[in-house]
């Protein structure tokens, strides 16, 4: 058995795992952005109400 045949499944699994991590990371950052945006809106509304 050549090294190429033994490495191929490992490389495929590694690429799939990396792809999954990247997708999860994107969703996490999107959620964080929405949370920050929401907090900013509340802060802005509070500041407007106090003026």
N, C-alpha and C positions, 0 to 999 in steps of 0.2 A: 504494500500500500504506500503510495507516495505522500509526501508532506502536504501537497496541494489538496488531496482528498480529505485529509484529516482536519485541515484548517478551515475548509469551506463551511461546515456547519457552525463552528465557533464564530466565524466572521458574520454569518447570517444572524445568529442569536444576538451578537453584540450590536449589530446595526438595528435590529428590531428594538432592543432595549434602549439604545440611544434615541431612536425615533420616539418611543413612548415617553422618555424623560423630557424631550424637547416639547412635545405636545402638552404634557402636564405643566411644564414650566410656563408656557405661553398662557394657559388658562389661569394659572396662579397669578401671573403678572397682570392679566386683564382684570381679575377680581380685585387685586390690590389697587389698581388704578381707579376702579369704580368706588372703592371704599374711601380713597383719598378725595376723590371728586365730591362724594356725598358729604364728607366731613367739611370740605371747603364751602359747600353750599350752606350748611348749617351755620358755620362761622360767619359767613357773609350776611345771612339773614339776621343773626344776632346783632351784628354790628349795625346794620341798617335800622333795626328796631330801637337800638339805644340812641341813635342820632336824632 
